[in-house]
Amino acid sequence: MTYPPQPGAPAPGQPPYQQQPAQQPPPYRQPPAYQQPPYQQPPAYRSPQPPYQQQQPYPQQQFPHPQLQQPSPQPQFPPGRAPEEPPRRKRRVWLRVLVSVLALVLLAVGGLGYAVWRTQQKQAQYAKDNDPVKAWRAQFDKMYRALESKDEDAFVEIFAEGPTREKQRKVFRNLVRMPWDQVGWTSAGGPVKGTLQVSFVHQVAGVDNLPVAEEYEWMVPDGLFVVPKPGLVTEVRGWLDPISGKTVKTSLYPGPWDLYDEMSVEVRDHLVVVSDKAQEAELKRDTDVLAQAAKDDLEAWRKSGPAPANDRKPGAGFFVVLEKDRDAYNKLYLGANKENDNLEAGVNLEVPTVDEFGKVGAGKSLIGGSRIAMDTGGSRFTGSDWRAGVLDIGRHEMGHATAATLHVKTDMELETSDKDGVRRWVSEGFAQYMALRGKDADARADVNSTLRDYPFSGELPGPGTAFYAKEARDRHANYVLAGDALRYMASKYGEQKVFSFVTAHYADPSALDQEIKDATGLTFAQFQDAWAAHVRATAPVRR
């Protein structure tokens, strides 16, 4: 969800902008300011490798001594014939031989079996003592304690000396500056083919409704029983798509603590605003205006929003990154996946909660919170009336964020499709409604200037990516028309109907017709026709 360009203003700069199934982790512990038990992951044990079966020793064959013949006074056999052994005596001798051989075999097998048993016991004990899941869980707990006690050396010890360790020192210093309700690291298992998938599970205090996760890949030596030791991790990156080689869009990597060498942080009631240290002056100037936007949107929900249902409630607060460099702005949370959209002035990203905190049925998840980024190189931040511009974009993006946590998101839902997801005219229309809420004169002026001689089709704008048109005038017209549709609903049926309609639609986007009827008593087609007649009667559109 993005914010439209300012009409008549120069466009912002143009250059360029995931899982092994998770085991159920117990709750995280928190840093000192927010006391909560640590998030831990249940162990996933591996069975020890069976020992190599040794070859049994071949028993030595025993041979009896030949029998000696005693001289006889009279020959018992005809001359020239050799004497023969009595048959009974011969069988008795070979029976003794067989018994001896069997005894030796049993002794050898018994000794070998004992040796095999001892080897198995030793390997099982080694596997128990060196269980990768258990060992990595202890490592993550060590990192939490290091963050809690601000022990930088203990935190970075696992990372290889050189650039990797130095980068993680900067990450540590940025994380220490943040207010956390929950924070911790976890993994579904041990390393596989030299890669350990690590989830940084966190909940920003006063902002996130539920814990969310940023997904990393830690590169380690390949092999069995790879357990933590100093300098083991040679590289840290976001989860990569094995086909495209790009960071997985849902990895939330890089966060601002990954992107910035030094991060500045400002905290207000239900608001955390961050920037690169080099942009700290802009951060300090804008934070109080954004705090007013946060207050306005939250008060609107308290006044007109429906009561929470089924653990779904509006966003508790807002986490905002201010960034004037377009390349850095595009990289935030999406890595190399974001194409530069020079008409985009700001964006709000819905972040699903980690599974164990917010599953609401098979294939569906609650949204734990949102991440807002704003391009401070645009005219809303640089113009002479910058306060109004910052308040406007702040209320718009925060309007997205308050509604986002009402969304029950399917695992297969496509961000760019209106077929099964939240309709763009609803999401962007509500954000635009919130931006100009209580400013009817400004809203009417925006409609008149944007829609003058505009070819109005009589239909609500969209669907899908068509809402975000490539031409600035077409896109801004879509925003204006969507906002006007919800203002029309509020004027005819009351503001509470607007909030109830938006809440219901975010919970079940497939039931739009029924949701329109519940709010207005009209079918979707009837509502659209009534609104279109209102636009033609009040706006200078091309008829």
Residue pairs with C-beta under 8 A, 6 or more apart in sequence:
1 347
1 348
1 349
1 350
1 400
1 404
1 427
1 428
1 431
2 341
2 344
2 345
2 346
2 347
2 348
2 468
3 344
3 345
3 346
3 347
3 374
3 393
3 396
3 397
3 431
4 343
4 345
4 475
4 476
4 479
5 11
5 343
5 344
5 345
5 378
5 472
5 475
5 476
6 345
6 378
6 379
6 380
6 389
7 449
7 450
7 472
7 473
7 476
9 378
9 379
9 380
9 383
10 379
11 342
11 343
11 378
11 472
12 326
12 342
12 344
12 345
12 375
12 377
12 378
13 325
13 326
13 342
13 375
13 377
14 326
14 340
14 342
15 326
15 327
15 330
15 340
16 327
16 330
16 336
16 338
16 339
16 340
17 326
17 327
17 329
17 330
17 331
17 332
17 334
17 337
17 338
17 339
17 340
17 341
18 215
18 238
18 239
18 240
18 241
18 247
18 248
18 249
18 250
18 251
19 188
19 197
19 215
19 239
20 188
20 189
20 192
20 197
21 188
22 41
22 186
22 188
22 199
22 354
22 355
22 356
23 41
23 42
23 43
23 44
23 188
23 189
24 41
24 42
24 356
25 39
25 40
25 41
25 42
25 186
25 201
25 356
26 37
26 38
26 39
26 40
26 41
26 42
27 36
27 37
27 38
27 39
27 40
27 182
28 36
28 37
28 38
28 39
28 40
28 144
28 182
28 183
28 184
28 201
28 211
29 36
29 37
29 38
29 39
29 144
29 148
29 182
29 184
30 36
30 38
30 180
30 181
30 182
30 183
31 147
31 148
31 180
31 183
32 148
33 179
33 180
33 205
34 179
34 180
34 181
34 182
34 205
36 181
36 182
38 141
38 144
38 184
39 182
39 184
39 186
39 201
39 211
40 137
40 141
40 184
40 186
41 133
41 137
41 140
41 186
41 187
41 188
43 131
43 133
43 134
43 137
44 133
44 188
44 189
45 131
45 133
45 134
46 127
46 131
46 132
46 133
46 190
47 127
48 120
48 123
48 124
48 126
48 127
49 123
49 127
49 224
50 120
51 116
51 119
51 120
51 123
53 116
54 112
54 115
54 116
56 108
56 109
56 112
57 108
57 112
59 101
59 104
59 105
59 108
60 104
61 101
62 97
62 100
62 101
63 97
64 93
64 96
64 97
67 85
67 89
69 83
76 83
77 83
126 225
127 225
130 225
130 227
132 189
132 190
132 191
132 225
132 226
132 227
133 187
133 189
133 190
135 190
135 227
135 228
136 187
136 190
136 196
136 227
136 228
137 186
138 228
139 158
139 228
140 184
140 185
140 186
140 187
140 198
142 154
143 154
143 155
143 158
143 185
144 183
144 184
144 185
145 151
145 154
146 152
146 154
146 155
146 172
147 155
147 172
147 175
147 176
147 183
150 176
152 169
152 172
152 173
155 168
155 172
156 165
156 168
156 169
156 172
157 230
157 231
158 228
158 229
158 230
158 231
158 232
158 233
159 165
159 168
159 231
159 233
159 236
160 231
160 232
160 233
160 234
161 231
164 233
164 234
164 235
164 236
165 231
167 236
168 236
170 260
170 261
170 262
171 257
171 258
173 262
174 256
174 257
174 260
174 262
174 263
175 183
175 257
177 263
177 264
177 265
178 204
178 257
178 265
178 272
179 204
179 205
179 206
179 267
179 272
180 202
180 203
180 204
180 205
181 203
181 204
181 205
181 206
181 208
182 201
182 202
182 203
182 211
183 200
183 201
183 202
183 203
184 200
184 201
184 202
185 198
185 199
185 200
185 201
186 198
186 199
186 201
187 196
187 197
187 198
187 199
188 197
190 196
190 226
190 227
191 218
191 220
191 222
191 226
193 222
194 219
194 220
194 221
194 222
195 217
195 218
195 219
195 220
196 217
196 218
196 219
196 220
196 226
196 233
197 215
197 216
197 217
197 218
197 239
198 215
198 216
198 217
198 218
199 213
199 214
199 215
199 216
199 354
200 213
200 214
200 215
200 216
201 211
201 212
201 213
201 354
202 208
202 211
202 212
202 213
202 214
203 210
203 211
203 212
203 368
203 369
204 272
204 317
204 319
204 369
205 272
206 267
206 269
206 270
206 271
206 272
206 316
206 317
207 270
207 271
207 272
207 315
207 316
207 317
207 318
207 319
207 369
208 316
208 317
208 319
208 368
208 369
209 313
209 315
209 316
209 353
209 366
209 367
209 368
209 369
209 405
210 353
210 354
210 357
210 358
210 366
210 368
210 369
211 353
211 354
211 357
211 368
212 252
212 351
212 352
212 353
212 354
212 368
212 369
213 252
213 354
214 251
214 252
214 253
214 255
215 238
215 239
215 248
215 250
215 251
215 252
215 253
216 236
216 237
216 238
216 239
216 251
216 253
217 236
217 237
217 238
217 239
217 240
218 233
218 235
218 236
219 233
219 234
219 235
219 236
219 237
220 226
220 232
220 233
220 234
221 232
226 232
237 247
237 253
238 247
238 248
238 251
238 253
238 254
238 335
239 247
239 248
239 251
239 253
240 246
240 247
240 248
241 247
241 248
246 335
246 336
246 337
247 253
247 334
247 335
247 336
247 337
249 334
249 337
250 352
251 335
252 333
252 349
252 351
252 371
253 333
253 335
254 331
254 332
254 333
254 335
255 332
255 333
256 263
256 274
256 275
256 321
256 332
257 263
259 276
259 328
259 331
259 332
260 275
260 276
260 277
261 276
261 277
262 276
262 277
263 274
263 275
263 276
263 277
264 274
264 275
264 276
264 277
264 279
264 280
264 283
265 272
265 273
265 274
266 272
266 273
266 274
266 283
266 284
266 287
267 273
268 287
268 288
268 290
268 291
268 294
269 291
269 294
269 295
270 294
270 298
270 316
270 317
270 318
271 287
271 290
271 291
271 294
271 317
271 318
271 320
272 317
272 318
272 319
272 320
273 283
273 286
273 287
273 290
273 320
273 321
273 322
274 283
274 319
274 320
274 321
274 322
275 282
275 283
275 321
275 322
275 323
276 323
276 328
279 322
279 323
279 324
279 376
282 322
282 324
282 376
282 381
283 322
286 322
286 376
286 381
286 390
289 387
289 390
289 391
289 394
290 318
290 320
290 390
290 394
292 391
292 394
293 390
293 391
293 394
293 395
293 398
294 317
294 318
294 394
294 398
296 395
296 434
296 437
297 395
297 398
297 399
297 402
297 434
298 314
298 317
298 402
300 434
300 437
300 499
301 314
301 402
301 499
303 495
304 495
304 496
304 498
304 499
305 314
305 499
305 503
306 496
306 499
306 500
306 503
308 314
310 360
311 358
311 360
311 366
312 366
312 405
312 406
312 408
312 503
312 507
313 405
313 406
314 402
314 403
314 405
314 406
315 369
315 370
315 398
315 401
315 402
315 403
315 404
315 405
316 369
316 405
318 370
318 372
318 397
318 398
318 401
319 369
319 370
319 371
319 372
320 372
320 373
320 374
320 394
320 397
321 332
321 371
321 372
321 373
321 374
322 374
322 376
323 329
323 332
323 373
323 374
323 375
323 376
324 375
324 376
324 377
324 381
325 377
326 340
326 375
326 377
329 373
329 375
330 338
330 339
330 340
331 338
332 371
332 373
333 349
333 371
333 373
341 468
343 468
343 470
343 472
343 475
344 375
345 374
345 375
345 378
345 380
345 393
346 372
346 373
346 374
346 375
346 393
346 396
346 397
347 372
347 373
347 397
348 370
348 371
348 372
348 397
348 400
348 401
348 404
349 370
349 371
349 372
349 373
350 367
350 370
350 404
350 407
350 409
351 367
351 368
351 369
351 370
351 371
352 358
352 365
352 366
352 367
352 368
352 409
353 365
353 366
353 367
353 368
353 369
354 368
355 365
357 366
357 368
358 365
358 366
358 367
358 368
359 365
359 366
360 366
360 408
363 410
363 411
363 412
364 408
364 409
364 410
364 411
365 408
365 409
365 411
366 405
366 407
366 408
366 409
367 404
367 405
367 406
367 407
367 409
368 405
369 401
369 404
369 405
370 400
370 401
370 404
370 405
372 397
372 398
372 400
372 401
374 381
374 393
374 397
375 381
376 382
379 389
380 386
380 389
380 390
380 392
380 393
381 389
381 390
383 389
392 435
392 436
393 435
395 434
395 435
395 437
396 431
396 432
396 434
396 435
397 431
398 434
399 430
399 431
399 432
399 433
399 434
399 435
400 427
400 430
400 431
402 434
403 427
403 430
403 431
403 502
403 503
403 506
404 506
406 502
406 503
406 506
406 507
407 422
407 506
407 507
408 506
408 507
408 508
410 420
413 420
413 421
414 420
414 421
415 421
416 464
416 465
417 464
418 424
418 462
418 463
418 464
419 463
419 464
420 509
420 510
421 509
422 505
422 506
422 509
423 460
423 462
423 463
423 505
423 509
423 512
424 461
424 462
424 463
424 464
424 467
424 468
424 478
424 482
425 460
425 461
425 462
425 467
425 478
425 481
425 482
425 485
426 482
426 486
426 501
426 502
426 505
428 467
428 478
428 479
428 482
428 483
429 482
429 483
429 484
429 485
429 486
430 486
430 498
430 502
431 483
432 479
432 480
432 482
432 483
432 486
433 483
433 486
433 487
433 490
433 498
435 483
436 442
436 443
436 446
436 483
436 487
443 483
443 484
443 487
444 538
446 480
447 480
447 484
447 538
447 539
448 539
448 540
450 473
450 476
450 477
450 480
451 477
451 480
451 481
451 535
451 539
451 540
451 541
452 540
452 541
453 540
453 541
453 542
454 473
454 477
454 541
454 542
455 541
455 542
456 481
456 532
456 535
456 536
456 539
456 541
456 542
456 543
458 528
458 529
458 532
458 535
458 536
459 528
459 532
460 481
460 482
460 485
460 528
460 531
461 467
461 477
461 478
461 481
461 482
462 478
467 475
467 478
467 482
468 475
468 478
469 475
469 478
481 535
484 531
484 535
484 539
485 531
486 498
486 502
488 531
488 534
489 497
489 498
489 501
489 519
489 520
489 527
489 531
490 497
490 498
492 520
493 519
493 520
497 519
497 520
498 519
500 518
500 519
501 515
501 516
501 518
501 519
504 511
504 515
504 518
504 519
505 511
505 512
505 515
508 515
512 524
513 523
513 524
516 522
516 523
516 524
516 527
517 523
517 524
520 527
522 530
535 541
536 543
